[in-house]
Amino acid sequence: MLSETILTNFTMSTKLTDILQLPCGVTLKNRLSKSAMSENMGSRGYTSNEKFNRLYARWAEGGIGLLITGNVMVDRFALGEAHNVVIEKGIQDTNLPLWAAAGKREGTHIWVQLNHPGKQSPKSLSKEPVAPSAIPLKKPLNRLFNTPRALTEEEILDIIARFAYAAKVCKESGFTGVQIHGAHGYLVSQFLSPTHNQREDRWGGSLENRIRFVKEVYLAIRKEVGDSFPVGIKLNSADFQKGGFTQEDSREVIKQLSAMGMDLIEISGGTYEAPAMMGAAQKESTKLREAYFITYCEEVRKLVHSPLMLTGGFRSAQGMNAALESGVCDVIGIARSLAIQPDFPNQLLSGETITSQVKPLTTGWKFLDKTFPLEIIWYTDQLHLMGEGKIPNPKKSVLGSVLRMVYKLGKSSIKRVR
Ligand SMILES: Cc1cc2nc3c(=O)[nH]c(=O)nc-3n(C[C@H](O)[C@H](O)[C@H](O)COP(=O)(O)O)c2cc1C
């Protein structure tokens, strides 16, 4: 019965307003999802707070079907950014149920993206980050990140258990699903990469060994949350680096994870070393089809029946509808547009011929544009505005945002790291 429903999802011409039944049996109310955007808004004790509640309530009111939170870490000693929320034993976050409730308004789903940064934990946050192998990030990033130490077998098992514990807490707190962050060069993706994973034990070497970590994370989470709770993953189409994780590798990973019962596979790409997820290194022909990874997604579509979410570059109702109607993907992932237009989903769902206001950013100073990750800073600033109960401001000065975030988070924590 379930597989029939899933097949129907794929064979009919899909619209943004269609519901989607996931393999676990749960239903999403439409085909729009907010992709993860790190909020950088956690409180001192690594907990969430009322700003998260306001922000996610605002997004839920905007009509989106699925909200995926910014990355939440599973170890307070392994942070990706300043002010990350952490879920681990010993941290009591009494706000989590309120955050979940805010995101569930209007029948919206809210899933927590769980992450471990591995070596992508900046110097300001980690003296000695951990990774599959003791291989530093390449120049010039090695100035901002310390060389990692290779994880021991015991530590690998501990991190897997941490993902499972965090997923259990998410479920108990009322979140309606979790997503494993397997993309963008963080720990899961470091394990998958032949460049970053040069271990000679059962966790490295062959692709079968490199996949082991993510499979074990998935199995451990599934064991904690059961078969009817959504578990998804965000994966790279490729790392866009010589000798790195290839599209061929990625297809095999997706095939195996799909067979294991993954509920939603989000396709992205790139790492800090080659940030393709934000639109760098994309051919003009790809940009015309809006979605950066659409060609790759087409290939994956032929291989698996798991619901696919495609993220990166979607800007117009026309582009999103074309992708859904062609059957390439089942869910449209949107990030930056929602940081400035929280009502974008309602407009799209009502059939408006609308285009997002996302545009290239500059401070007007080349030096500053090169030093700071403007996209991250400016959009994070917009999230903070909504968290404070204000309305986002697409006309906000980029220079003003850089200065505000330097003041709030410190220069070292926001230099160009991704
Ligand atoms: C401010 C900001 C924070 C982000 N944080 C995350 C994150 O925590 N996890 C993640 O998987 N992707 C993160 N991303 C990447 C987005 O999820 C998405 O892949 C990317 O922005 C491309 O989609 P878009 O073109 O719709 O913006 C972030 C992007 C931005 C702009």
The ligand as an SDF file (V2000), in Angstrom:
LIG
                    3D

 31 33  0  0  0  0  0  0  0  0999 V2000
   22.8290   31.7580    6.6760 C   0  0  0  0  0  0  0  0  0  0  0  0
   22.9390   30.3520    6.1440 C   0  0  0  0  0  0  0  0  0  0  0  0
   23.1500   29.2910    7.0100 C   0  0  0  0  0  0  0  0  0  0  0  0
   23.2060   27.9820    6.5310 C   0  0  0  0  0  0  0  0  0  0  0  0
   23.3210   26.9590    7.4350 N   0  0  0  0  0  0  0  0  0  0  0  0
   23.2120   25.6750    7.0040 C   0  0  0  0  0  0  0  0  0  0  0  0
   23.1460   24.6110    7.9400 C   0  0  0  0  0  0  0  0  0  0  0  0
   23.1690   24.7980    9.1520 O   0  0  0  0  0  0  0  0  0  0  0  0
   23.0380   23.3620    7.4370 N   0  0  0  0  0  0  0  0  0  0  0  0
   22.9640   23.1000    6.0830 C   0  0  0  0  0  0  0  0  0  0  0  0
   22.8250   21.9450    5.6990 O   0  0  0  0  0  0  0  0  0  0  0  0
   23.0050   24.0950    5.1950 N   0  0  0  0  0  0  0  0  0  0  0  0
   23.1050   25.3700    5.6140 C   0  0  0  0  0  0  0  0  0  0  0  0
   23.0640   26.3880    4.6980 N   0  0  0  0  0  0  0  0  0  0  0  0
   22.9080   26.0660    3.2490 C   0  0  0  0  0  0  0  0  0  0  0  0
   21.4250   26.0520    2.8410 C   0  0  0  0  0  0  0  0  0  0  0  0
   20.7050   25.0320    3.5120 O   0  0  0  0  0  0  0  0  0  0  0  0
   21.2500   25.8070    1.3340 C   0  0  0  0  0  0  0  0  0  0  0  0
   21.8190   24.5490    1.0150 O   0  0  0  0  0  0  0  0  0  0  0  0
   21.9160   26.9060    0.4770 C   0  0  0  0  0  0  0  0  0  0  0  0
   21.6990   28.1920    1.0330 O   0  0  0  0  0  0  0  0  0  0  0  0
   21.3660   26.8750   -0.9540 C   0  0  0  0  0  0  0  0  0  0  0  0
   19.9720   27.0950   -0.9870 O   0  0  0  0  0  0  0  0  0  0  0  0
   19.3570   28.5430   -1.4510 P   0  0  0  0  0  0  0  0  0  0  0  0
   19.9270   28.8120   -2.8170 O   0  0  0  0  0  0  0  0  0  0  0  0
   17.8630   28.3400   -1.4670 O   0  0  0  0  0  0  0  0  0  0  0  0
   19.8150   29.5510   -0.4730 O   0  0  0  0  0  0  0  0  0  0  0  0
   23.0490   27.7170    5.1400 C   0  0  0  0  0  0  0  0  0  0  0  0
   22.8480   28.7890    4.2630 C   0  0  0  0  0  0  0  0  0  0  0  0
   22.7930   30.1060    4.7360 C   0  0  0  0  0  0  0  0  0  0  0  0
   22.5250   31.2310    3.7870 C   0  0  0  0  0  0  0  0  0  0  0  0
  1  2  1  0
  2  3  1  0
  2 30  2  0
  3  4  2  0
  4  5  1  0
  4 28  1  0
  5  6  2  0
  6  7  1  0
  6 13  1  0
  7  8  2  0
  7  9  1  0
  9 10  1  0
 10 11  2  0
 10 12  1  0
 12 13  2  0
 13 14  1  0
 14 15  1  0
 14 28  1  0
 15 16  1  0
 16 17  1  0
 16 18  1  0
 18 19  1  0
 18 20  1  0
 20 21  1  0
 20 22  1  0
 22 23  1  0
 23 24  1  0
 24 25  2  0
 24 26  1  0
 24 27  1  0
 28 29  2  0
 29 30  1  0
 30 31  1  0
M  END
$$$$
